[in-house]
Amino acid sequence: MSKACESCGKRIELAGTGRPKRFCGQTCRKRASRAPKTGLPVELTSRARWVRRQGKRPLTAKGWFASVTDPRTWATHDEVKASTKGDGIGFVLGDGVGCIDLDHCIVNGELQGWARDILDRCPPTFVEVSQSGTGLHIFGLLREGKGRGQRGGDGVEFYSTGRYIAVTGDAFEKSVLRLGDLTEVVSTL
């Protein structure tokens, strides 16, 4: 059985069980994740905590370096969408919004079991595929506090202040357009 790649239209074979492949390869996954998207939760788009990004560096809508701790360098969602600086957009965490970042959890189009376990513990909330096409960003409500970087290369991080997350808008599976409370999930990570 086969279907068309969602990016280039090339036929791809559907093999195995689980989540079906959406793209023919990494190039198409990346292209799709970098394409302009719509449909972000209002809890994100209504806050003036947006930046452009160049690689992993945050930029102002005018293309200067931005700071994740200086609100004067942030903009509205509409302002960063209208800007052509850098290579994408990002959201500065804080003001009650946090993110669980799962790296390298999608392998050959399949969500890894450890990531599925974390996702299943989350309330309905906005989840997107990262710009690499191999990770997930789980956005949600979270009090500002100490974050958690990767431990021993486990691929799990979470932050609620002093960071920004590149935003693709590429909703994962049955993601909803609202933010759920991640407090309980984060307390178990």
C-alpha positions in Angstrom: 0.0 0.0 0.0 1.3 3.5 -0.8 0.3 7.1 -0.5 1.6 10.5 -1.6 4.2 12.5 0.3 2.5 15.5 1.9 5.2 17.8 0.7 6.3 16.7 -2.8 3.6 14.3 -3.8 6.1 11.4 -4.5 4.5 8.0 -3.7 5.7 6.4 -0.5 5.2 2.9 0.7 3.3 2.4 4.0 5.0 -0.2 6.0 4.3 -1.6 9.5 1.8 -0.6 12.0 1.5 2.6 14.0 1.7 6.1 12.7 1.8 6.2 8.9 4.6 8.0 7.1 3.6 11.5 6.0 6.8 12.4 4.1 9.2 10.6 1.7 12.3 11.7 3.7 13.9 14.2 5.9 14.1 17.0 3.3 10.3 16.9 2.8 9.7 16.7 6.6 11.9 19.8 7.1 10.3 21.7 4.2 6.8 21.0 5.5 7.7 22.1 9.0 9.2 25.4 7.8 6.2 26.3 5.6 4.0 29.0 6.9 1.3 27.5 9.0 -1.9 28.8 10.6 -3.9 27.7 13.5 -2.0 28.5 16.7 -3.7 28.7 20.1 -5.0 32.2 21.0 -3.1 31.8 24.3 0.1 32.1 22.2 -1.0 34.5 19.4 -2.6 37.0 21.8 0.7 37.6 23.7 3.4 40.0 22.5 6.2 37.5 23.2 7.2 36.6 19.7 10.5 36.8 18.0 12.0 35.9 14.6 14.8 33.4 14.7 18.0 32.8 12.7 19.0 29.2 13.4 18.9 29.0 17.2 19.3 32.8 17.8 16.3 35.0 18.5 15.9 38.1 16.4 13.6 41.1 16.6 11.1 41.6 13.9 13.6 44.1 12.4 16.4 41.5 12.3 18.5 42.6 15.3 19.4 40.2 18.1 16.6 39.7 20.6 16.8 38.8 24.3 14.6 36.2 26.0 14.6 38.4 29.1 13.9 41.8 27.5 10.3 42.4 26.4 11.4 45.4 24.4 12.9 43.0 21.8 9.7 41.0 21.4 6.7 41.7 19.1 3.2 40.6 18.4 2.5 37.4 16.4 1.3 39.6 13.5 4.5 41.6 13.5 6.8 38.6 13.3 4.6 36.9 10.7 4.9 40.0 8.5 8.7 40.2 8.9 11.0 38.4 6.5 14.1 38.5 8.8 15.7 35.2 9.8 14.4 31.8 8.9 11.3 31.4 11.1 9.5 32.5 14.2 9.6 31.7 17.9 7.7 32.2 21.2 9.4 33.5 24.3 8.2 31.3 27.2 6.8 33.0 30.4 3.6 34.7 31.4 2.2 31.3 32.4 3.2 29.5 29.2 5.8 26.7 29.1 6.9 24.0 26.8 8.0 20.4 27.1 10.6 19.8 24.3 11.0 16.2 23.2 14.0 15.7 20.9 14.6 12.9 18.5 11.3 11.2 19.4 10.0 10.6 15.8 12.1 8.0 14.0 11.1 7.1 10.4 7.7 8.7 10.9 7.0 6.7 14.1 6.6 8.2 17.6 8.9 6.4 20.0 7.3 4.7 23.0 8.9 6.9 25.7 7.5 10.0 24.0 4.1 8.4 23.6 4.1 7.8 27.3 4.8 11.5 28.1 2.2 12.6 25.5 -0.4 10.3 26.9 0.0 11.9 30.3 -0.7 15.4 29.0 -4.1 17.0 29.1 -5.5 18.1 25.7 -3.1 20.8 24.6 -1.3 22.2 21.6 1.5 19.9 20.3 3.6 20.6 17.2 6.3 18.8 15.3 9.6 20.7 15.7 11.5 22.3 12.8 13.8 19.2 12.5 10.7 17.0 11.9 12.0 14.6 14.5 10.9 16.3 17.7 7.8 17.6 19.5 7.0 20.8 21.3 4.2 20.3 23.9 3.0 23.9 24.8 0.9 24.4 27.9 0.2 26.4 31.0 3.0 26.3 33.4 4.1 28.5 36.3 7.5 30.2 35.8 10.2 28.2 37.5 13.4 26.3 37.0 13.5 24.4 33.8 15.1 21.0 33.0 17.7 20.5 30.3 18.4 17.0 28.9 19.7 14.5 31.4 22.0 11.9 30.1 20.8 12.5 26.5 17.2 11.4 27.3 15.8 14.0 24.8 13.4 15.6 27.4 13.5 19.2 28.4 11.0 21.7 29.8 11.1 25.4 30.3 8.7 28.1 31.5 10.9 31.2 31.4 14.2 32.6 30.1 13.9 30.6 26.8 12.2 30.7 23.5 10.9 27.9 21.3 11.0 27.9 17.5 7.4 27.6 16.4 6.4 25.6 13.3 2.6 25.4 13.7 2.8 21.9 12.3 0.2 20.3 14.7 0.9 16.7 15.8 -1.8 14.1 15.5 -4.9 15.3 17.4 -3.4 18.5 18.8 -6.0 21.0 20.0 -5.9 24.8 19.6 -5.7 25.5 23.4 -3.2 25.2 26.1 -3.7 22.6 28.9 -2.1 22.7 32.3 1.2 20.9 32.2 2.0 21.2 35.9 1.3 17.6 36.9 3.2 16.1 33.9 6.2 18.3 34.5 6.3 17.2 38.1 6.8 13.6 37.0 9.6 14.3 34.5 
